[in-house]
Amino acid sequence: MPKISDPSAKPILITKQEAKAQVNEENMTKPEILLKIETLLEQLCESVQKNYSGLKLKKQSELLDILQEVKCLFDLDNAFNDQDCLENSGTDQQE
């Protein structure tokens, strides 16, 4: 009997652009997914990178899940850095 995927387990897509990106990622090859993950990981701290070792041994479906996780971490990191830059620029102006 084929395994039925749980539709509630998929991320909620907010915009048409995000929906299109999700479909495009699902059609990516394993090497393309790996490259995208590794590119994002290079821009994150070493402690995060260590959590994602052995990627080449993962199945394509697992890599798609990992890609979503890494993209979220990357977005959070950028948002944190943007906030930090805004706070620092405010400090500079007050001096």
PyMOL Python script that loads the backbone (N, CA, C, O; Angstrom):
from pymol import cmd

cmd.read_pdbstr("""\
ATOM      1  N   MET A   1       0.848  -1.172   0.000  1.00  0.00           N
ATOM      2  CA  MET A   1       0.000   0.000   0.000  1.00  0.00           C
ATOM      3  C   MET A   1       0.899   1.242   0.000  1.00  0.00           C
ATOM      4  O   MET A   1       1.800   1.351   0.832  1.00  0.00           O
ATOM      5  N   PRO A   2       0.658   2.189  -0.938  1.00  0.00           N
ATOM      6  CA  PRO A   2       1.511   3.383  -0.993  1.00  0.00           C
ATOM      7  C   PRO A   2       1.311   4.270   0.218  1.00  0.00           C
ATOM      8  O   PRO A   2       0.220   4.358   0.780  1.00  0.00           O
ATOM      9  N   LYS A   3       2.383   4.918   0.602  1.00  0.00           N
ATOM     10  CA  LYS A   3       2.349   5.819   1.747  1.00  0.00           C
ATOM     11  C   LYS A   3       1.685   7.127   1.329  1.00  0.00           C
ATOM     12  O   LYS A   3       2.080   7.743   0.339  1.00  0.00           O
ATOM     13  N   ILE A   4       0.686   7.543   2.080  1.00  0.00           N
ATOM     14  CA  ILE A   4      -0.018   8.783   1.790  1.00  0.00           C
ATOM     15  C   ILE A   4       0.611   9.884   2.624  1.00  0.00           C
ATOM     16  O   ILE A   4       0.726   9.776   3.845  1.00  0.00           O
ATOM     17  N   SER A   5       1.016  10.949   1.937  1.00  0.00           N
ATOM     18  CA  SER A   5       1.646  12.049   2.672  1.00  0.00           C
ATOM     19  C   SER A   5       0.576  12.869   3.378  1.00  0.00           C
ATOM     20  O   SER A   5      -0.549  13.003   2.897  1.00  0.00           O
ATOM     21  N   ASP A   6       0.945  13.401   4.505  1.00  0.00           N
ATOM     22  CA  ASP A   6       0.047  14.223   5.309  1.00  0.00           C
ATOM     23  C   ASP A   6       0.101  15.650   4.786  1.00  0.00           C
ATOM     24  O   ASP A   6       1.127  16.314   4.936  1.00  0.00           O
ATOM     25  N   PRO A   7      -0.980  16.142   4.174  1.00  0.00           N
ATOM     26  CA  PRO A   7      -0.934  17.491   3.607  1.00  0.00           C
ATOM     27  C   PRO A   7      -0.715  18.579   4.648  1.00  0.00           C
ATOM     28  O   PRO A   7      -0.225  19.658   4.315  1.00  0.00           O
ATOM     29  N   SER A   8      -1.066  18.318   5.892  1.00  0.00           N
ATOM     30  CA  SER A   8      -0.863  19.335   6.926  1.00  0.00           C
ATOM     31  C   SER A   8       0.603  19.474   7.315  1.00  0.00           C
ATOM     32  O   SER A   8       0.964  20.420   8.014  1.00  0.00           O
ATOM     33  N   ALA A   9       1.453  18.550   6.875  1.00  0.00           N
ATOM     34  CA  ALA A   9       2.874  18.600   7.216  1.00  0.00           C
ATOM     35  C   ALA A   9       3.639  19.563   6.320  1.00  0.00           C
ATOM     36  O   ALA A   9       4.782  19.905   6.624  1.00  0.00           O
ATOM     37  N   LYS A  10       3.037  20.005   5.226  1.00  0.00           N
ATOM     38  CA  LYS A  10       3.713  20.930   4.320  1.00  0.00           C
ATOM     39  C   LYS A  10       3.650  22.345   4.872  1.00  0.00           C
ATOM     40  O   LYS A  10       2.701  22.696   5.573  1.00  0.00           O
ATOM     41  N   PRO A  11       4.666  23.172   4.557  1.00  0.00           N
ATOM     42  CA  PRO A  11       4.642  24.555   5.033  1.00  0.00           C
ATOM     43  C   PRO A  11       3.481  25.328   4.404  1.00  0.00           C
ATOM     44  O   PRO A  11       3.058  25.028   3.288  1.00  0.00           O
ATOM     45  N   ILE A  12       2.982  26.306   5.119  1.00  0.00           N
ATOM     46  CA  ILE A  12       1.902  27.147   4.602  1.00  0.00           C
ATOM     47  C   ILE A  12       2.531  28.170   3.667  1.00  0.00           C
ATOM     48  O   ILE A  12       3.434  28.910   4.057  1.00  0.00           O
ATOM     49  N   LEU A  13       2.044  28.206   2.424  1.00  0.00           N
ATOM     50  CA  LEU A  13       2.584  29.121   1.434  1.00  0.00           C
ATOM     51  C   LEU A  13       1.803  30.429   1.491  1.00  0.00           C
ATOM     52  O   LEU A  13       0.573  30.435   1.429  1.00  0.00           O
ATOM     53  N   ILE A  14       2.527  31.524   1.609  1.00  0.00           N
ATOM     54  CA  ILE A  14       1.887  32.816   1.833  1.00  0.00           C
ATOM     55  C   ILE A  14       1.640  33.560   0.521  1.00  0.00           C
ATOM     56  O   ILE A  14       0.579  34.156   0.340  1.00  0.00           O
ATOM     57  N   THR A  15       2.593  33.530  -0.380  1.00  0.00           N
ATOM     58  CA  THR A  15       2.442  34.271  -1.629  1.00  0.00           C
ATOM     59  C   THR A  15       2.571  33.328  -2.820  1.00  0.00           C
ATOM     60  O   THR A  15       3.037  32.196  -2.689  1.00  0.00           O
ATOM     61  N   LYS A  16       2.152  33.813  -3.971  1.00  0.00           N
ATOM     62  CA  LYS A  16       2.299  33.020  -5.198  1.00  0.00           C
ATOM     63  C   LYS A  16       3.778  32.764  -5.490  1.00  0.00           C
ATOM     64  O   LYS A  16       4.149  31.697  -5.979  1.00  0.00           O
ATOM     65  N   GLN A  17       4.610  33.749  -5.185  1.00  0.00           N
ATOM     66  CA  GLN A  17       6.044  33.613  -5.421  1.00  0.00           C
ATOM     67  C   GLN A  17       6.614  32.486  -4.561  1.00  0.00           C
ATOM     68  O   GLN A  17       7.423  31.691  -5.040  1.00  0.00           O
ATOM     69  N   GLU A  18       6.199  32.413  -3.296  1.00  0.00           N
ATOM     70  CA  GLU A  18       6.663  31.341  -2.414  1.00  0.00           C
ATOM     71  C   GLU A  18       6.142  29.988  -2.880  1.00  0.00           C
ATOM     72  O   GLU A  18       6.856  28.988  -2.812  1.00  0.00           O
ATOM     73  N   ALA A  19       4.901  29.953  -3.351  1.00  0.00           N
ATOM     74  CA  ALA A  19       4.325  28.700  -3.852  1.00  0.00           C
ATOM     75  C   ALA A  19       5.100  28.216  -5.070  1.00  0.00           C
ATOM     76  O   ALA A  19       5.382  27.025  -5.200  1.00  0.00           O
ATOM     77  N   LYS A  20       5.441  29.134  -5.953  1.00  0.00           N
ATOM     78  CA  LYS A  20       6.206  28.787  -7.152  1.00  0.00           C
ATOM     79  C   LYS A  20       7.607  28.296  -6.775  1.00  0.00           C
ATOM     80  O   LYS A  20       8.106  27.332  -7.354  1.00  0.00           O
ATOM     81  N   ALA A  21       8.231  28.958  -5.810  1.00  0.00           N
ATOM     82  CA  ALA A  21       9.566  28.547  -5.355  1.00  0.00           C
ATOM     83  C   ALA A  21       9.514  27.145  -4.759  1.00  0.00           C
ATOM     84  O   ALA A  21      10.417  26.339  -4.981  1.00  0.00           O
ATOM     85  N   GLN A  22       8.457  26.854  -4.002  1.00  0.00           N
ATOM     86  CA  GLN A  22       8.309  25.530  -3.392  1.00  0.00           C
ATOM     87  C   GLN A  22       8.223  24.454  -4.471  1.00  0.00           C
ATOM     88  O   GLN A  22       8.869  23.411  -4.359  1.00  0.00           O
ATOM     89  N   VAL A  23       7.433  24.697  -5.513  1.00  0.00           N
ATOM     90  CA  VAL A  23       7.293  23.730  -6.603  1.00  0.00           C
ATOM     91  C   VAL A  23       8.626  23.561  -7.315  1.00  0.00           C
ATOM     92  O   VAL A  23       9.021  22.444  -7.650  1.00  0.00           O
ATOM     93  N   ASN A  24       9.318  24.673  -7.545  1.00  0.00           N
ATOM     94  CA  ASN A  24      10.618  24.605  -8.217  1.00  0.00           C
ATOM     95  C   ASN A  24      11.608  23.792  -7.397  1.00  0.00           C
ATOM     96  O   ASN A  24      12.373  23.008  -7.958  1.00  0.00           O
ATOM     97  N   GLU A  25      11.605  23.965  -6.085  1.00  0.00           N
ATOM     98  CA  GLU A  25      12.527  23.218  -5.232  1.00  0.00           C
ATOM     99  C   GLU A  25      12.201  21.730  -5.251  1.00  0.00           C
ATOM    100  O   GLU A  25      13.110  20.900  -5.217  1.00  0.00           O
ATOM    101  N   GLU A  26      10.929  21.383  -5.305  1.00  0.00           N
ATOM    102  CA  GLU A  26      10.542  19.978  -5.343  1.00  0.00           C
ATOM    103  C   GLU A  26      10.998  19.308  -6.630  1.00  0.00           C
ATOM    104  O   GLU A  26      11.152  18.087  -6.672  1.00  0.00           O
ATOM    105  N   ASN A  27      11.213  20.093  -7.679  1.00  0.00           N
ATOM    106  CA  ASN A  27      11.668  19.557  -8.964  1.00  0.00           C
ATOM    107  C   ASN A  27      13.186  19.592  -9.115  1.00  0.00           C
ATOM    108  O   ASN A  27      13.715  19.169 -10.143  1.00  0.00           O
ATOM    109  N   MET A  28      13.892  20.095  -8.096  1.00  0.00           N
ATOM    110  CA  MET A  28      15.353  20.165  -8.161  1.00  0.00           C
ATOM    111  C   MET A  28      15.953  18.776  -8.000  1.00  0.00           C
ATOM    112  O   MET A  28      15.370  17.902  -7.360  1.00  0.00           O
ATOM    113  N   THR A  29      17.129  18.589  -8.593  1.00  0.00           N
ATOM    114  CA  THR A  29      17.851  17.331  -8.421  1.00  0.00           C
ATOM    115  C   THR A  29      18.556  17.348  -7.066  1.00  0.00           C
ATOM    116  O   THR A  29      18.715  18.398  -6.444  1.00  0.00           O
ATOM    117  N   LYS A  30      18.968  16.181  -6.632  1.00  0.00           N
ATOM    118  CA  LYS A  30      19.669  16.082  -5.344  1.00  0.00           C
ATOM    119  C   LYS A  30      20.923  16.961  -5.315  1.00  0.00           C
ATOM    120  O   LYS A  30      21.134  17.676  -4.336  1.00  0.00           O
ATOM    121  N   PRO A  31      21.767  16.931  -6.364  1.00  0.00           N
ATOM    122  CA  PRO A  31      22.945  17.828  -6.338  1.00  0.00           C
ATOM    123  C   PRO A  31      22.579  19.313  -6.277  1.00  0.00           C
ATOM    124  O   PRO A  31      23.286  20.097  -5.644  1.00  0.00           O
ATOM    125  N   GLU A  32      21.490  19.702  -6.924  1.00  0.00           N
ATOM    126  CA  GLU A  32      21.064  21.102  -6.872  1.00  0.00           C
ATOM    127  C   GLU A  32      20.610  21.487  -5.462  1.00  0.00           C
ATOM    128  O   GLU A  32      20.912  22.579  -4.981  1.00  0.00           O
ATOM    129  N   ILE A  33      19.886  20.582  -4.810  1.00  0.00           N
ATOM    130  CA  ILE A  33      19.436  20.842  -3.442  1.00  0.00           C
ATOM    131  C   ILE A  33      20.636  20.952  -2.505  1.00  0.00           C
ATOM    132  O   ILE A  33      20.705  21.850  -1.666  1.00  0.00           O
ATOM    133  N   LEU A  34      21.584  20.017  -2.664  1.00  0.00           N
ATOM    134  CA  LEU A  34      22.795  20.045  -1.836  1.00  0.00           C
ATOM    135  C   LEU A  34      23.547  21.357  -2.008  1.00  0.00           C
ATOM    136  O   LEU A  34      23.994  21.953  -1.027  1.00  0.00           O
ATOM    137  N   LEU A  35      23.686  21.804  -3.235  1.00  0.00           N
ATOM    138  CA  LEU A  35      24.410  23.048  -3.512  1.00  0.00           C
ATOM    139  C   LEU A  35      23.710  24.239  -2.845  1.00  0.00           C
ATOM    140  O   LEU A  35      24.363  25.105  -2.263  1.00  0.00           O
ATOM    141  N   LYS A  36      22.397  24.269  -2.935  1.00  0.00           N
ATOM    142  CA  LYS A  36      21.644  25.371  -2.329  1.00  0.00           C
ATOM    143  C   LYS A  36      21.795  25.359  -0.809  1.00  0.00           C
ATOM    144  O   LYS A  36      21.991  26.406  -0.192  1.00  0.00           O
ATOM    145  N   ILE A  37      21.702  24.167  -0.208  1.00  0.00           N
ATOM    146  CA  ILE A  37      21.862  24.050   1.245  1.00  0.00           C
ATOM    147  C   ILE A  37      23.262  24.485   1.654  1.00  0.00           C
ATOM    148  O   ILE A  37      23.425  25.273   2.586  1.00  0.00           O
ATOM    149  N   GLU A  38      24.266  23.974   0.962  1.00  0.00           N
ATOM    150  CA  GLU A  38      25.657  24.292   1.318  1.00  0.00           C
ATOM    151  C   GLU A  38      25.947  25.775   1.147  1.00  0.00           C
ATOM    152  O   GLU A  38      26.695  26.354   1.934  1.00  0.00           O
ATOM    153  N   THR A  39      25.367  26.391   0.131  1.00  0.00           N
ATOM    154  CA  THR A  39      25.569  27.823  -0.091  1.00  0.00           C
ATOM    155  C   THR A  39      24.997  28.638   1.063  1.00  0.00           C
ATOM    156  O   THR A  39      25.619  29.594   1.526  1.00  0.00           O
ATOM    157  N   LEU A  40      23.810  28.255   1.525  1.00  0.00           N
ATOM    158  CA  LEU A  40      23.208  28.961   2.658  1.00  0.00           C
ATOM    159  C   LEU A  40      23.988  28.698   3.947  1.00  0.00           C
ATOM    160  O   LEU A  40      24.207  29.612   4.742  1.00  0.00           O
ATOM    161  N   LEU A  41      24.403  27.453   4.149  1.00  0.00           N
ATOM    162  CA  LEU A  41      25.133  27.105   5.369  1.00  0.00           C
ATOM    163  C   LEU A  41      26.449  27.859   5.484  1.00  0.00           C
ATOM    164  O   LEU A  41      26.865  28.219   6.586  1.00  0.00           O
ATOM    165  N   GLU A  42      27.105  28.099   4.358  1.00  0.00           N
ATOM    166  CA  GLU A  42      28.383  28.829   4.367  1.00  0.00           C
ATOM    167  C   GLU A  42      28.242  30.214   4.977  1.00  0.00           C
ATOM    168  O   GLU A  42      29.208  30.774   5.495  1.00  0.00           O
ATOM    169  N   GLN A  43      27.035  30.763   4.914  1.00  0.00           N
ATOM    170  CA  GLN A  43      26.809  32.109   5.410  1.00  0.00           C
ATOM    171  C   GLN A  43      26.330  32.131   6.861  1.00  0.00           C
ATOM    172  O   GLN A  43      26.108  33.199   7.433  1.00  0.00           O
ATOM    173  N   LEU A  44      26.172  30.936   7.456  1.00  0.00           N
ATOM    174  CA  LEU A  44      25.747  30.835   8.850  1.00  0.00           C
ATOM    175  C   LEU A  44      26.935  30.438   9.720  1.00  0.00           C
ATOM    176  O   LEU A  44      27.980  30.045   9.201  1.00  0.00           O
ATOM    177  N   CYS A  45      26.785  30.536  11.013  1.00  0.00           N
ATOM    178  CA  CYS A  45      27.890  30.258  11.926  1.00  0.00           C
ATOM    179  C   CYS A  45      28.243  28.764  11.946  1.00  0.00           C
ATOM    180  O   CYS A  45      27.444  27.911  11.557  1.00  0.00           O
ATOM    181  N   GLU A  46      29.457  28.479  12.408  1.00  0.00           N
ATOM    182  CA  GLU A  46      29.972  27.110  12.416  1.00  0.00           C
ATOM    183  C   GLU A  46      29.116  26.155  13.233  1.00  0.00           C
ATOM    184  O   GLU A  46      28.954  24.992  12.862  1.00  0.00           O
ATOM    185  N   SER A  47      28.571  26.633  14.334  1.00  0.00           N
ATOM    186  CA  SER A  47      27.764  25.756  15.186  1.00  0.00           C
ATOM    187  C   SER A  47      26.523  25.268  14.440  1.00  0.00           C
ATOM    188  O   SER A  47      26.088  24.135  14.641  1.00  0.00           O
ATOM    189  N   VAL A  48      25.955  26.106  13.588  1.00  0.00           N
ATOM    190  CA  VAL A  48      24.805  25.695  12.784  1.00  0.00           C
ATOM    191  C   VAL A  48      25.272  24.708  11.712  1.00  0.00           C
ATOM    192  O   VAL A  48      24.617  23.694  11.468  1.00  0.00           O
ATOM    193  N   GLN A  49      26.386  25.004  11.087  1.00  0.00           N
ATOM    194  CA  GLN A  49      26.911  24.140  10.029  1.00  0.00           C
ATOM    195  C   GLN A  49      27.151  22.724  10.535  1.00  0.00           C
ATOM    196  O   GLN A  49      26.891  21.753   9.823  1.00  0.00           O
ATOM    197  N   LYS A  50      27.646  22.604  11.767  1.00  0.00           N
ATOM    198  CA  LYS A  50      27.936  21.280  12.342  1.00  0.00           C
ATOM    199  C   LYS A  50      26.682  20.427  12.498  1.00  0.00           C
ATOM    200  O   LYS A  50      26.758  19.198  12.483  1.00  0.00           O
ATOM    201  N   ASN A  51      25.531  21.076  12.648  1.00  0.00           N
ATOM    202  CA  ASN A  51      24.272  20.338  12.793  1.00  0.00           C
ATOM    203  C   ASN A  51      23.834  19.663  11.492  1.00  0.00           C
ATOM    204  O   ASN A  51      22.940  18.816  11.499  1.00  0.00           O
ATOM    205  N   TYR A  52      24.455  20.032  10.395  1.00  0.00           N
ATOM    206  CA  TYR A  52      24.042  19.532   9.092  1.00  0.00           C
ATOM    207  C   TYR A  52      25.172  18.793   8.380  1.00  0.00           C
ATOM    208  O   TYR A  52      25.430  19.032   7.200  1.00  0.00           O
ATOM    209  N   SER A  53      25.831  17.912   9.089  1.00  0.00           N
ATOM    210  CA  SER A  53      26.875  17.104   8.459  1.00  0.00           C
ATOM    211  C   SER A  53      26.243  15.855   7.844  1.00  0.00           C
ATOM    212  O   SER A  53      25.147  15.456   8.239  1.00  0.00           O
ATOM    213  N   GLY A  54      26.921  15.245   6.893  1.00  0.00           N
ATOM    214  CA  GLY A  54      26.433  14.018   6.257  1.00  0.00           C
ATOM    215  C   GLY A  54      25.262  14.235   5.319  1.00  0.00           C
ATOM    216  O   GLY A  54      24.438  13.339   5.139  1.00  0.00           O
ATOM    217  N   LEU A  55      25.181  15.394   4.730  1.00  0.00           N
ATOM    218  CA  LEU A  55      24.061  15.716   3.850  1.00  0.00           C
ATOM    219  C   LEU A  55      24.002  14.813   2.615  1.00  0.00           C
ATOM    220  O   LEU A  55      22.920  14.471   2.138  1.00  0.00           O
ATOM    221  N   LYS A  56      25.163  14.434   2.109  1.00  0.00           N
ATOM    222  CA  LYS A  56      25.194  13.637   0.874  1.00  0.00           C
ATOM    223  C   LYS A  56      24.576  12.255   1.053  1.00  0.00           C
ATOM    224  O   LYS A  56      24.228  11.598   0.072  1.00  0.00           O
ATOM    225  N   LEU A  57      24.438  11.814   2.298  1.00  0.00           N
ATOM    226  CA  LEU A  57      23.853  10.505   2.574  1.00  0.00           C
ATOM    227  C   LEU A  57      22.330  10.557   2.720  1.00  0.00           C
ATOM    228  O   LEU A  57      21.672   9.520   2.802  1.00  0.00           O
ATOM    229  N   LYS A  58      21.786  11.752   2.752  1.00  0.00           N
ATOM    230  CA  LYS A  58      20.345  11.935   2.969  1.00  0.00           C
ATOM    231  C   LYS A  58      19.562  11.688   1.680  1.00  0.00           C
ATOM    232  O   LYS A  58      20.088  11.844   0.578  1.00  0.00           O
ATOM    233  N   LYS A  59      18.303  11.301   1.841  1.00  0.00           N
ATOM    234  CA  LYS A  59      17.399  11.134   0.705  1.00  0.00           C
ATOM    235  C   LYS A  59      16.961  12.511   0.225  1.00  0.00           C
ATOM    236  O   LYS A  59      17.050  13.498   0.955  1.00  0.00           O
ATOM    237  N   GLN A  60      16.491  12.557  -1.008  1.00  0.00           N
ATOM    238  CA  GLN A  60      16.072  13.831  -1.594  1.00  0.00           C
ATOM    239  C   GLN A  60      14.951  14.477  -0.772  1.00  0.00           C
ATOM    240  O   GLN A  60      14.966  15.690  -0.563  1.00  0.00           O
ATOM    241  N   SER A  61      13.996  13.698  -0.311  1.00  0.00           N
ATOM    242  CA  SER A  61      12.893  14.258   0.482  1.00  0.00           C
ATOM    243  C   SER A  61      13.409  14.856   1.791  1.00  0.00           C
ATOM    244  O   SER A  61      12.922  15.892   2.243  1.00  0.00           O
ATOM    245  N   GLU A  62      14.404  14.192   2.398  1.00  0.00           N
ATOM    246  CA  GLU A  62      15.011  14.721   3.628  1.00  0.00           C
ATOM    247  C   GLU A  62      15.748  16.021   3.343  1.00  0.00           C
ATOM    248  O   GLU A  62      15.708  16.958   4.140  1.00  0.00           O
ATOM    249  N   LEU A  63      16.422  16.068   2.198  1.00  0.00           N
ATOM    250  CA  LEU A  63      17.165  17.273   1.825  1.00  0.00           C
ATOM    251  C   LEU A  63      16.220  18.452   1.600  1.00  0.00           C
ATOM    252  O   LEU A  63      16.556  19.586   1.942  1.00  0.00           O
ATOM    253  N   LEU A  64      15.048  18.198   1.032  1.00  0.00           N
ATOM    254  CA  LEU A  64      14.078  19.276   0.839  1.00  0.00           C
ATOM    255  C   LEU A  64      13.625  19.832   2.188  1.00  0.00           C
ATOM    256  O   LEU A  64      13.470  21.044   2.340  1.00  0.00           O
ATOM    257  N   ASP A  65      13.415  18.953   3.165  1.00  0.00           N
ATOM    258  CA  ASP A  65      13.050  19.408   4.505  1.00  0.00           C
ATOM    259  C   ASP A  65      14.185  20.214   5.133  1.00  0.00           C
ATOM    260  O   ASP A  65      13.953  21.253   5.752  1.00  0.00           O
ATOM    261  N   ILE A  66      15.406  19.726   4.968  1.00  0.00           N
ATOM    262  CA  ILE A  66      16.576  20.423   5.512  1.00  0.00           C
ATOM    263  C   ILE A  66      16.738  21.788   4.837  1.00  0.00           C
ATOM    264  O   ILE A  66      17.078  22.774   5.491  1.00  0.00           O
ATOM    265  N   LEU A  67      16.495  21.836   3.537  1.00  0.00           N
ATOM    266  CA  LEU A  67      16.586  23.113   2.818  1.00  0.00           C
ATOM    267  C   LEU A  67      15.626  24.130   3.416  1.00  0.00           C
ATOM    268  O   LEU A  67      15.985  25.294   3.593  1.00  0.00           O
ATOM    269  N   GLN A  68      14.411  23.702   3.727  1.00  0.00           N
ATOM    270  CA  GLN A  68      13.438  24.615   4.337  1.00  0.00           C
ATOM    271  C   GLN A  68      13.931  25.096   5.705  1.00  0.00           C
ATOM    272  O   GLN A  68      13.813  26.277   6.033  1.00  0.00           O
ATOM    273  N   GLU A  69      14.477  24.185   6.492  1.00  0.00           N
ATOM    274  CA  GLU A  69      15.011  24.554   7.815  1.00  0.00           C
ATOM    275  C   GLU A  69      16.126  25.576   7.687  1.00  0.00           C
ATOM    276  O   GLU A  69      16.145  26.585   8.392  1.00  0.00           O
ATOM    277  N   VAL A  70      17.061  25.303   6.774  1.00  0.00           N
ATOM    278  CA  VAL A  70      18.225  26.175   6.613  1.00  0.00           C
ATOM    279  C   VAL A  70      17.791  27.546   6.086  1.00  0.00           C
ATOM    280  O   VAL A  70      18.338  28.570   6.494  1.00  0.00           O
ATOM    281  N   LYS A  71      16.817  27.565   5.189  1.00  0.00           N
ATOM    282  CA  LYS A  71      16.314  28.844   4.699  1.00  0.00           C
ATOM    283  C   LYS A  71      15.702  29.652   5.833  1.00  0.00           C
ATOM    284  O   LYS A  71      15.893  30.866   5.903  1.00  0.00           O
ATOM    285  N   CYS A  72      14.972  28.994   6.718  1.00  0.00           N
ATOM    286  CA  CYS A  72      14.387  29.692   7.870  1.00  0.00           C
ATOM    287  C   CYS A  72      15.482  30.233   8.786  1.00  0.00           C
ATOM    288  O   CYS A  72      15.406  31.376   9.236  1.00  0.00           O
ATOM    289  N   LEU A  73      16.500  29.414   9.062  1.00  0.00           N
ATOM    290  CA  LEU A  73      17.612  29.868   9.896  1.00  0.00           C
ATOM    291  C   LEU A  73      18.322  31.059   9.247  1.00  0.00           C
ATOM    292  O   LEU A  73      18.685  32.022   9.922  1.00  0.00           O
ATOM    293  N   PHE A  74      18.513  30.977   7.937  1.00  0.00           N
ATOM    294  CA  PHE A  74      19.174  32.047   7.198  1.00  0.00           C
ATOM    295  C   PHE A  74      18.361  33.338   7.289  1.00  0.00           C
ATOM    296  O   PHE A  74      18.915  34.413   7.519  1.00  0.00           O
ATOM    297  N   ASP A  75      17.029  33.222   7.106  1.00  0.00           N
ATOM    298  CA  ASP A  75      16.164  34.393   7.197  1.00  0.00           C
ATOM    299  C   ASP A  75      16.188  35.002   8.598  1.00  0.00           C
ATOM    300  O   ASP A  75      16.234  36.222   8.755  1.00  0.00           O
ATOM    301  N   LEU A  76      16.155  34.133   9.614  1.00  0.00           N
ATOM    302  CA  LEU A  76      16.214  34.620  10.999  1.00  0.00           C
ATOM    303  C   LEU A  76      17.536  35.318  11.278  1.00  0.00           C
ATOM    304  O   LEU A  76      17.573  36.366  11.924  1.00  0.00           O
ATOM    305  N   ASP A  77      18.612  34.731  10.789  1.00  0.00           N
ATOM    306  CA  ASP A  77      19.937  35.314  10.992  1.00  0.00           C
ATOM    307  C   ASP A  77      20.020  36.684  10.326  1.00  0.00           C
ATOM    308  O   ASP A  77      20.559  37.628  10.904  1.00  0.00           O
ATOM    309  N   ASN A  78      19.490  36.791   9.118  1.00  0.00           N
ATOM    310  CA  ASN A  78      19.503  38.077   8.413  1.00  0.00           C
ATOM    311  C   ASN A  78      18.638  39.102   9.117  1.00  0.00           C
ATOM    312  O   ASN A  78      19.014  40.270   9.215  1.00  0.00           O
ATOM    313  N   ALA A  79      17.486  38.679   9.608  1.00  0.00           N
ATOM    314  CA  ALA A  79      16.608  39.603  10.326  1.00  0.00           C
ATOM    315  C   ALA A  79      17.288  40.087  11.603  1.00  0.00           C
ATOM    316  O   ALA A  79      17.199  41.266  11.946  1.00  0.00           O
ATOM    317  N   PHE A  80      17.961  39.186  12.303  1.00  0.00           N
ATOM    318  CA  PHE A  80      18.686  39.551  13.523  1.00  0.00           C
ATOM    319  C   PHE A  80      19.801  40.536  13.201  1.00  0.00           C
ATOM    320  O   PHE A  80      19.976  41.534  13.900  1.00  0.00           O
ATOM    321  N   ASN A  81      20.558  40.255  12.137  1.00  0.00           N
ATOM    322  CA  ASN A  81      21.653  41.141  11.741  1.00  0.00           C
ATOM    323  C   ASN A  81      21.136  42.506  11.291  1.00  0.00           C
ATOM    324  O   ASN A  81      21.748  43.534  11.581  1.00  0.00           O
ATOM    325  N   ASP A  82      20.003  42.511  10.579  1.00  0.00           N
ATOM    326  CA  ASP A  82      19.413  43.786  10.153  1.00  0.00           C
ATOM    327  C   ASP A  82      19.004  44.608  11.366  1.00  0.00           C
ATOM    328  O   ASP A  82      19.247  45.813  11.413  1.00  0.00           O
ATOM    329  N   GLN A  83      18.385  43.962  12.344  1.00  0.00           N
ATOM    330  CA  GLN A  83      17.957  44.659  13.563  1.00  0.00           C
ATOM    331  C   GLN A  83      19.173  45.205  14.313  1.00  0.00           C
ATOM    332  O   GLN A  83      19.157  46.329  14.814  1.00  0.00           O
ATOM    333  N   ASP A  84      20.228  44.387  14.380  1.00  0.00           N
ATOM    334  CA  ASP A  84      21.455  44.792  15.056  1.00  0.00           C
ATOM    335  C   ASP A  84      22.063  46.005  14.357  1.00  0.00           C
ATOM    336  O   ASP A  84      22.526  46.937  15.013  1.00  0.00           O
ATOM    337  N   CYS A  85      22.060  45.991  13.018  1.00  0.00           N
ATOM    338  CA  CYS A  85      22.603  47.127  12.263  1.00  0.00           C
ATOM    339  C   CYS A  85      21.781  48.386  12.504  1.00  0.00           C
ATOM    340  O   CYS A  85      22.340  49.474  12.645  1.00  0.00           O
ATOM    341  N   LEU A  86      20.454  48.246  12.552  1.00  0.00           N
ATOM    342  CA  LEU A  86      19.594  49.399  12.805  1.00  0.00           C
ATOM    343  C   LEU A  86      19.857  49.984  14.191  1.00  0.00           C
ATOM    344  O   LEU A  86      19.930  51.201  14.361  1.00  0.00           O
ATOM    345  N   GLU A  87      19.999  49.097  15.181  1.00  0.00           N
ATOM    346  CA  GLU A  87      20.265  49.560  16.538  1.00  0.00           C
ATOM    347  C   GLU A  87      21.623  50.245  16.624  1.00  0.00           C
ATOM    348  O   GLU A  87      21.759  51.268  17.295  1.00  0.00           O
ATOM    349  N   ASN A  88      22.623  49.695  15.954  1.00  0.00           N
ATOM    350  CA  ASN A  88      23.965  50.288  15.977  1.00  0.00           C
ATOM    351  C   ASN A  88      23.997  51.625  15.243  1.00  0.00           C
ATOM    352  O   ASN A  88      24.693  52.546  15.670  1.00  0.00           O
ATOM    353  N   SER A  89      23.253  51.740  14.148  1.00  0.00           N
ATOM    354  CA  SER A  89      23.253  53.013  13.422  1.00  0.00           C
ATOM    355  C   SER A  89      22.558  54.091  14.250  1.00  0.00           C
ATOM    356  O   SER A  89      22.928  55.262  14.170  1.00  0.00           O
ATOM    357  N   GLY A  90      21.568  53.716  15.035  1.00  0.00           N
ATOM    358  CA  GLY A  90      20.916  54.659  15.946  1.00  0.00           C
ATOM    359  C   GLY A  90      21.866  55.129  17.019  1.00  0.00           C
ATOM    360  O   GLY A  90      21.844  56.298  17.404  1.00  0.00           O
ATOM    361  N   THR A  91      22.698  54.232  17.507  1.00  0.00           N
ATOM    362  CA  THR A  91      23.698  54.560  18.535  1.00  0.00           C
ATOM    363  C   THR A  91      24.725  55.530  17.969  1.00  0.00           C
ATOM    364  O   THR A  91      25.121  56.483  18.641  1.00  0.00           O
ATOM    365  N   ASP A  92      25.159  55.287  16.731  1.00  0.00           N
ATOM    366  CA  ASP A  92      26.161  56.141  16.096  1.00  0.00           C
ATOM    367  C   ASP A  92      25.646  57.567  15.928  1.00  0.00           C
ATOM    368  O   ASP A  92      26.393  58.530  16.102  1.00  0.00           O
ATOM    369  N   GLN A  93      24.364  57.693  15.588  1.00  0.00           N
ATOM    370  CA  GLN A  93      23.806  59.012  15.359  1.00  0.00           C
ATOM    371  C   GLN A  93      23.673  59.803  16.650  1.00  0.00           C
ATOM    372  O   GLN A  93      23.737  61.032  16.635  1.00  0.00           O
ATOM    373  N   GLN A  94      23.487  59.102  17.774  1.00  0.00           N
ATOM    374  CA  GLN A  94      23.308  59.797  19.047  1.00  0.00           C
ATOM    375  C   GLN A  94      24.626  60.315  19.590  1.00  0.00           C
ATOM    376  O   GLN A  94      24.623  61.241  20.401  1.00  0.00           O
ATOM    377  N   GLU A  95      25.731  59.762  19.183  1.00  0.00           N
ATOM    378  CA  GLU A  95      27.041  60.143  19.729  1.00  0.00           C
ATOM    379  C   GLU A  95      27.550  61.432  19.187  1.00  0.00           C
ATOM    380  O   GLU A  95      28.638  61.871  19.559  1.00  0.00           O
TER     381      GLU A  95
END
""", "prot")
cmd.dss("prot")
cmd.show_as("cartoon", "prot")
cmd.util.cbc("prot")
cmd.orient("prot")
